[in-house]
Amino acid sequence: MPAHVREAGVEDFAATVIDESTRRAVVVDFWAPWCGPCRVLGPVLERLAEEFAGEFLLVKVDTEANPELADHFQIRSIPNVKVFREGRVVDEIIGAVPEDEARRFLRRHCPSQADRKYAEGRRALSEGKSQEARSAFEAALALDAKHGEALLELGRLAAAAGDAEGAASYWSRIPSGSPAQEEAESLGRSLEFQARCAEAGGAEAAARRAAEEPGNLEARYAHGCCLAARGDFRAALEEFLHVVSRDKNFREQAARKAMLTVFALVGERSELAEEYRKRLALVLF
């Protein structure tokens, strides 16, 4: 047996699985010698056990030799892979799955060193310690240069500091398929609002000009961008809608496009997006 793989039966299941799961994740592969998919998935799990280098223990249970265990855990189809933490089942997969999918499944329960550094950064952020958070996220990237969540948060910190170019650089490095990618794309669109606000002289200057020149669509659009950049989305949508109502083709429909970007930022199905989508439709059609 490889170093991080064990076999278990009724007699030693409690010690091998239940007790060990209080120290680390234990992944139990319920299989049988006659099961073709089991012979496909089994070697995959064994390779991953070695790859994860002890972050979890893989335990193989032959359901033919241990029908009591199969019955106790209600194994109706094999292969059936269950993850144990603190003595109980916390997740499972049924059937043979590709290696990448199995790896993602296991990683959810076995955080890497980079994941732990990222978690440190999130804790620091929740305590208002932005510099400590930045250091932790950078440490996560040193361990895993493609850590999507760390890249996302470093981009947020850069954007908050006014470094739009730095933020875009971090977000562009998030791998395709990462759970952080979609959020990074939305945040990337918000950088356009920051850039336009800066061009207008900043939030105070834009607000003053819009108040002094309410008929100036350029001023109203810039003010909307500043409002969106700081997260005041309802007020921003009001400004953009005003521009659209006066000139649908203003700057090649920039105000309409800005509204669509805000919808993405607040959630396409959010109440705010639904409200202003209807109002936009009334103006356009």
KOLDO-327679 format. One record per residue (C-alpha): x negated, y negated, z; residue in one letter. Coordinates in steps of 0.25 Angstrom, whole numbers, plus 2048, in hexadecimal, padded with zeros to 3 digits. Layout:
BEGIN
XYZA...
END
This chain:
BEGIN
800800800M7FB7F27FDP7F77EA809A8057E280BH80E7EE807V8147F8811R81E804810E82880581BA83380E81FG83E81082AV833813835E82A807832D8347FC82CF8367F4838A8277F383BA8237F182CT82E7E8828V8367E2834I82A7DF83DD8217DA832E82B7D182CS82A7C8839T81B7C5834R81D7C4825R8277C781AA8297D6818V82E7DA80AV8357E7809V8367EE7FCD8417F97FDF83E8027F1W83F8117EDA8358197E4P84081C7DAW84380D7D8C83D8087CBG83F7F97CEP8387FC7DCC82C8017D5R82B7F37CDV82E7EA7D9L8257F27E3G8177EF7DDP81C7E07DBV81E7DF7EAL8117E67EDE8097DC7E4R8107D07EBL80E7D67F9A7FF7D57F5E8007C87EEE8077C27FBF7FB7C8803A8037CB80FG80D7C080FE8187CB810F8177DA812L81D7E3807L8247EF80DV8297FA804K835803808V83980F800D848810801T84881F7FDE83F822809A846818813N855818810P85881381EE85180681BL85780580DA865806814D8627FD81FH85E7F1816F8697F580CQ8607F8800I8697FA7F5R8607F87E9S8517F97E8I8477F37E7P84C7EA7F2N8427E07F9V8457DA806K83D7CF80DV83C7D081DF8397C5826R83A7C5835E8407D3834G84C7D082AR84E7D081BV84D7C2816V84E7C4807D84E7CF7FCE84D7D27EDI8537DE7E7I84E7E57DAG8417E37D3A83D7D47D0V8317CE7C8P8247CC7D0E8267BC7CFD8347BD7D5E82F7C77E0A8247BD7E3R82D7B17E5R8367BA7EEF82B7BE7F7L8257B07F7R8327AA7FDR82F7B380AH8207B280AC81B7A3809P80E7A2803S80379980AQ80778E800A815790804D81178E813R80A781810K81677C808Y81F77F814A81577781DE81676C813G82576C814R82576C823R81C760823A825759819L83175B823S82975582EE825749825G81774D824K81574A815S80674B815Q80575881DE81075D813A808759807R7FB76080CS80476D80FA80976C800F7FC76A7FBE7F6776803A80277E7FDA7FD77A7EFL7EF77E7F2A7F478C7F5L7FE78C7E9D7FC7827DFA80A7857D9K8127847E6H81F77D7E1G8247787EEE8177727F2A81676B7E5L8247667E6L8217607F4E81475A7F0L81B7537E5G82674E7EER81B7487F7L8147427EBA82173C7E6A8257367F4A81772F7F4A81A7297E6G8117327DED81A7367D3A80F73B7CBE80A7447D6G8187497D9A81A74D7CAA80D7547CAS81075D7D6Y81E7607D0W8197637C2S81076E7C8R81C7767CEI81D7837C7P8287867BES83278F7C6G82E78A7D3S83A7867DCP8347787DEA8347767CFQ8437717CDE8427677D9E8347627D4A83B75F7C6E8467577CDS83C7507D5L83374D7C9G83F7467C3R84073D7CFS8327387CCL8387317C0E8407297CAF8347257D2Q82C7217C6A8387187C1R8397127CEC82B70E7CFA82B7087C1E8376FF7C7A82E6FA7D2G8337037DDG8407067E4A8426F87EAE83F6F17DDA8486F97D5A8536F87DFA8526E97E0R8526E77D1R85E6F07CFA8656E87D9A8616DB7D3E8646E07C4E8706E97C5P8726E97B6G8646ED7B3N8646FB7B0L8556FD7B0E8556F87BFA8617017C3R85A70D7BCY84D70A7C4A8557087D1H85B7167CEG84E71C7CCC8497177D9C85571B7E1L8547297DBA84572A7DEA8487277EDR8537327EDG85F7287EDD8667307E2F87472B7E3R87071C7E2A8667207D7A8727277CFL87A71A7D1E86F7127CAE86D71C7BFF87C71D7BDL87D70E7BCH87270E7B1V8797197A9V8877127AAS8817057A4R87770C79AD87871B797K86B71A78FN863711798F854715796R85872278EE863726799Q8597257A4A8637227AFA86C72E7AAR85F7377ABK85C7317B8A8697367BDM8677447B8L85A7447C0T8607407CDV86B74B7CBF85F7557CAA85974F7D6L86674F7DFV86A75D7D9G87375E7CDE87F7637D4R87E75A7E0S88A7517E3E8817457E0L87E74A7D2A88C74F7CFE8917417D3E8887397CAY8887437BFR8977407BDK8957317BER88A7327B4L89373A7AAA89E72F7ACL8947247A8V88F72C79CL89B732796F
END
